Amino acid sequence: MQKFTTLTGIAAPMPLVNIDTDMIIPKQFLKTIARTGLGKNLFDEMRYTQDGAEIPGFVLNQPAYRKTEILVAGDNFGCGSSREHAPWALLDFGIRAVISTSFADIFFNNCFKNGILPIVLPREAVAVLMEDARKGANARMTVDLAAQTVTSSDGQVFPFEVDAFKKHCLLNGLDDIGLTLEKARAIDSFEATAAQSRPWV
């Protein structure tokens, strides 16, 4: 998993509330178990017409936001079904951080497991960052995980809380497999001892 330390990038405003996982990646794209290739279908039903043409008014189709790395969203982002394809699609598009007042629990945890930082901030702070994001590509935000801050394009700093263990995993690029591999020597030692003491197993 890619490490998350400091990110400075374009932020896109998406003030809709209750953006669910089916809006993030519709059910017809869940057949794959690959974590790549889903970015083109992120927010598919909002981004494209039924014949596949881009909808110009959708924020990620606008020239200023085609390289968005930070999403500033409305309340209760990621609600709905527990599909892990939702953070896969965000990450494949290039989004590494999502800022909102609240997230659905399963989506929130899936983000950390896939290298995305979900940031919970008070409504007043999200409103300021939403307006900042509306400035377009020249207004870049900075997310500093080590310092636990979001800095707007004009220098306003907003601190956020994050679980210490989840922070450690993101800073070091550790998903569940990576955490297990950190214990590889201990596992190998246990297996060797077990094989000698219980050869019949």
N, C-alpha and C positions, 0 to 999 in steps of 0.2 A: 504494500500500500504506500502511496506517495505521502511523504511527510508534509505536515502543515505547520509552518512557522509564522511567516509574515506574508500577507497578500495585499498588494496594491493593484487595484483594477477597476474596470468599469462596473458600475452598479445599475441594475435595471429596476425601475419602480413597477410593482405589481400589487396594487392596493386591494385587490379582491379578497374577501374573507372566505374561509372554508374551502380553500383550494385543495381538493382531495387527490388521492393517488391516481384515480382514473383520469382526472384532468391532466395530471403530470405525465402519465404514460398510459394511454387507453389499453383496455384488456386484450385487443387483438394483437398487441405487440409483446405479449407475455410468453410466447411459445419458445423463445430462445433462453438458454441458460448462460449465454455469453454476456459479459459485462460491457462489451463494446458494441458500437453500432446503433445504440438507442437514441443518441443525441439528436439525430435528424427527425425523430418522432416525438421529441419532448414537446409537451403541450400541443400535440398533433391537431386536436379538434379546434383549438383556438388559433393555431398558426396557419392552417391550410383549409381551403374550400374542399368540397367533396370530390372535385376532379383534380386535386393536388396542387392547385395554385396557391401561392402565398397570399395571406390576408394582410394588406399593407398596414392596417391600423394596429396590428398586434405588436407589442413592444419589442419582442426579440426579432421581428422581421424588419424593424427600422434600422437604417444604416448605423446610427449611433450606438446601437445595442447588440450588434451581431457578435461581438466578442465579449459579452457580459461574463464576468467571473463572480459577481456578488448579486444576490437577489434580495430586494427589500420588499417583503410581502405583508399581506393583511393577516388578521387574526386566524389562529387555528390552521396553520399551514400543514399539509400532509395528512389530513384526516382521511377516513375511508378505509379501504382494505390495506392489509399489511405488506403488500408486494414490495420486495426489495428492488424490483426493477425501477422504482421511482427515483431513489438516489443514484442508481446506475445511469439513468437517462440524464439526470442533472449533471453528473460528473462527466459523462461522455460529451455533453455539449460544451463543458468548460467551466461550469459553475462550481466553486469550491466553498462558498459560504452563503447561508441564507439567514436573513435577519427578520424576525417577526416578534410580536408580543407573546405568541404561544404556538406550540407545535403538538401534533398528535404523538403520543408516547412511542409507539412502535416506529414510526417514521423517524422521530428524533434519534432513537438509538441506532437505527439502521444507517443514518448519516455518519455517525462516528465510526462505524464499522467499515465504511467505504471511503473515508478520507475527506468527508464534507463536514464543515463546522456549522452547526445550527446555533444561532445566537439569539437568546431571549433578552429583549430590552423593554423598558417601560413604554407605554403608548406615546408619551411625549417625545421620547428619543427617536422612536420609529418614525413619527411624523416628520421630525427634522431631517432624518436620513432619506425619507421618501422624497421630500422636496429637493434635497441635494441630488438624488438620483435622477430627477427630472431634468437636470441641467445637461445631461447627455454625456458623450464620450470624453469631453475635456474635464469633467468633474470626477476625479478618481478618489475612491475611498481606500483607506488602509485598515486592514484587520491584523492586529498583532496578538497572536494567541499567547505567547509567553507573558506579555504585559496585560493580557485580557482587556484590550481596548479596541474600539472602532473609532477611527478619526475621519471626519467628513472632509470634503475637498477644501473647505475654508478653515480647517484646523480645529473644529469643535471635537472634543474627545469624550467618548461615552464608554465607561467601564462596564464589563459584563461578568457574570459568574459562570464558571464551568466546573464540572466535577473533576477532581484532581486526577483520578485514574484515567478518565476519558481524555483529559488534556495530555497526560503522559503518552498515551497511545498515539494520539494525533501528532504530537511533536516528534515522535520517534518512528512514525509510519508503521505502527503495529496493529494489524487486524488480529482476529482470533487465531489464525494459523501462525502469524508472527510471534504472538505471545507464547504459543506452545513451543515453537522452535527455540525460543530463548531458554527453555528448560531442556534442550536436547541432550546435553551431557548428563543431567540428572536422570532423564528417562532411560538413556542408554545404560547407565550404571545400574539402575534398578532392574532392567531387563536382563543384564548379564548375571547379576546376583540371583535373580529369580530362576534363570535357566540352570544355574549350578545347584541351587538348593532344591529345586523341584523339576528335575529333568523330564518327569513324566507329563508335565503340563504342556 
